[in-house]
Amino acid sequence: MTEVVTIALPKGRVLRALVPVLARAGVDSDVLLADDRSLVREALQQGLRFLLVKPDDVATYVEYGAADIGVCGRDILMERSYELYQPLDLGVGRCRMVVAGVTGKPAPLGVPRVGTKYPRSATDHFARRGVQAEVIHLHGSVELAPVTGLADLIVDLVETGQTLSQNGLEEREEVARISSVLVANRAAYKLRQERIRPLVETLRVAASHPPAGT
């Protein structure tokens, strides 16, 4: 019997973007597209088991060995410290982490207040610029913070920038380029390399050769 590899995948938008990559790698993606609420999907004929989890939890499942490998946003890896291998950037879920503020309104001199879901990344970014910022940790509706006066600036993810403009905000500077990366449990990557590394290399080829026109 083929040894099963367990893969943690983020539910939602990134999963939909990942399915074509997995399909090009020869992975049976039908189980991922099935219209049911099961959070464990199996393609046992290929020796694969998928865990569908919240994006923020993928790295934790992999680090603690509940999954051998997974797909995680680089923003999450920047924000927290994980003991994981990162063998491959899959090139999906591309966006940018930026600093933004109210359009036409400069940030105050001194210590700006910064609202964000990414307090560590925000603190590190302003520290690199020699700016001491008061970082306010928010869990959602970050764009509301400058509009209501809760914060002078925000640090958040953007794709097109439309959400910023619709809320009267403008991008000030880029913090980092973000995409989804493959992460691997360190022990599994060493001890089960005969199963995991060929899969990683197949995914590498699939990620680097998207269909024409994409």
Backbone hydrogen bonds, N-H to C=O, Kabsch-Sander energy under -0.5 kcal/mol:
donor,donor_aa,acceptor,acceptor_aa,energy
5,V,47,G,-2.8
7,I,5,V,-0.5
7,I,49,R,-3.2
8,A,69,I,-2.5
9,L,7,I,-0.5
9,L,51,L,-3.2
11,K,53,V,-2.4
16,R,12,G,-1.7
17,A,13,R,-1.5
18,L,14,V,-1.9
19,V,15,L,-1.9
21,V,17,A,-0.6
22,L,18,L,-2.6
23,A,19,V,-2.6
24,R,20,P,-2.2
25,A,21,V,-1.3
26,G,23,A,-1.8
27,V,22,L,-2.6
29,S,27,V,-1.1
31,V,28,D,-0.5
32,L,29,S,-0.8
33,L,29,S,-1.2
34,A,30,D,-0.8
36,D,34,A,-1.8
41,R,50,F,-2.5
43,A,48,L,-2.8
46,Q,43,A,-2.1
47,G,44,L,-0.8
48,L,43,A,-1.7
49,R,5,V,-2.4
50,F,41,R,-3.8
51,L,7,I,-2.7
52,L,39,L,-2.9
52,L,50,F,-0.5
53,V,9,L,-2.5
53,V,51,L,-0.8
57,D,54,K,-2.1
58,V,54,K,-0.7
58,V,55,P,-0.9
61,Y,57,D,-2.2
62,V,58,V,-2.0
63,E,59,A,-3.0
64,Y,60,T,-2.1
65,G,62,V,-1.3
66,A,61,Y,-1.6
67,A,61,Y,-1.6
68,D,6,T,-2.0
69,I,6,T,-1.8
70,G,183,V,-2.2
71,V,8,A,-1.7
72,C,181,V,-2.6
74,R,179,S,-2.5
76,I,73,G,-0.7
77,L,73,G,-1.4
78,M,74,R,-2.1
79,E,75,D,-1.5
80,R,76,I,-1.5
82,Y,80,R,-0.6
84,L,82,Y,-1.2
85,Y,184,A,-2.5
88,L,182,L,-0.9
90,L,88,L,-0.6
90,L,180,S,-2.0
91,G,180,S,-0.7
95,C,178,I,-2.2
96,R,158,V,-2.5
97,M,176,A,-3.0
98,V,96,R,-0.6
98,V,156,D,-2.9
99,V,173,E,-3.0
100,A,154,I,-2.3
101,G,170,E,-2.2
102,V,152,D,-0.6
103,T,168,G,-2.5
105,K,102,V,-2.2
111,V,109,L,-0.5
114,V,112,P,-0.5
114,V,134,E,-2.9
115,G,153,L,-2.6
116,T,136,I,-2.2
117,K,155,V,-0.7
122,A,118,Y,-2.6
123,T,119,P,-2.5
124,D,120,R,-2.6
125,H,121,S,-2.2
126,F,122,A,-2.4
127,A,123,T,-2.2
128,R,124,D,-2.1
129,R,125,H,-1.0
130,G,127,A,-1.5
131,V,126,F,-3.1
132,Q,130,G,-0.5
133,A,131,V,-0.8
134,E,112,P,-2.7
135,V,133,A,-0.8
136,I,114,V,-3.4
137,H,135,V,-0.6
138,L,116,T,-3.0
138,L,136,I,-0.6
144,L,141,S,-1.3
145,A,142,V,-1.7
147,V,143,E,-0.7
148,T,144,L,-2.0
149,G,145,A,-0.6
150,L,145,A,-1.5
151,A,145,A,-1.6
152,D,113,R,-2.1
153,L,113,R,-2.2
154,I,100,A,-2.4
155,V,115,G,-1.7
156,D,98,V,-2.0
158,V,96,R,-2.7
165,S,161,G,-2.1
166,Q,162,Q,-2.6
167,N,163,T,-0.8
167,N,164,L,-1.2
168,G,165,S,-1.6
169,L,164,L,-2.7
170,E,101,G,-2.8
172,R,99,V,-3.7
173,E,99,V,-1.4
175,V,97,M,-3.6
176,A,97,M,-1.6
178,I,95,C,-2.8
180,S,92,V,-2.5
181,V,72,C,-3.0
182,L,88,L,-3.4
183,V,70,G,-2.7
184,A,85,Y,-2.2
185,N,68,D,-2.9
186,R,83,E,-0.6
189,Y,185,N,-2.6
190,K,186,R,-1.3
191,L,187,A,-3.1
192,R,188,A,-2.6
193,Q,190,K,-0.7
195,R,192,R,-1.6
196,I,192,R,-2.5
197,R,193,Q,-1.6
199,L,195,R,-0.8
200,V,196,I,-2.3
201,E,197,R,-2.5
202,T,198,P,-2.1
203,L,199,L,-2.3
204,R,200,V,-2.1
205,V,201,E,-2.0
206,A,202,T,-2.2
207,A,203,L,-2.6
208,S,204,R,-1.6
209,H,205,V,-0.7
209,H,206,A,-0.6
214,T,211,P,-1.6
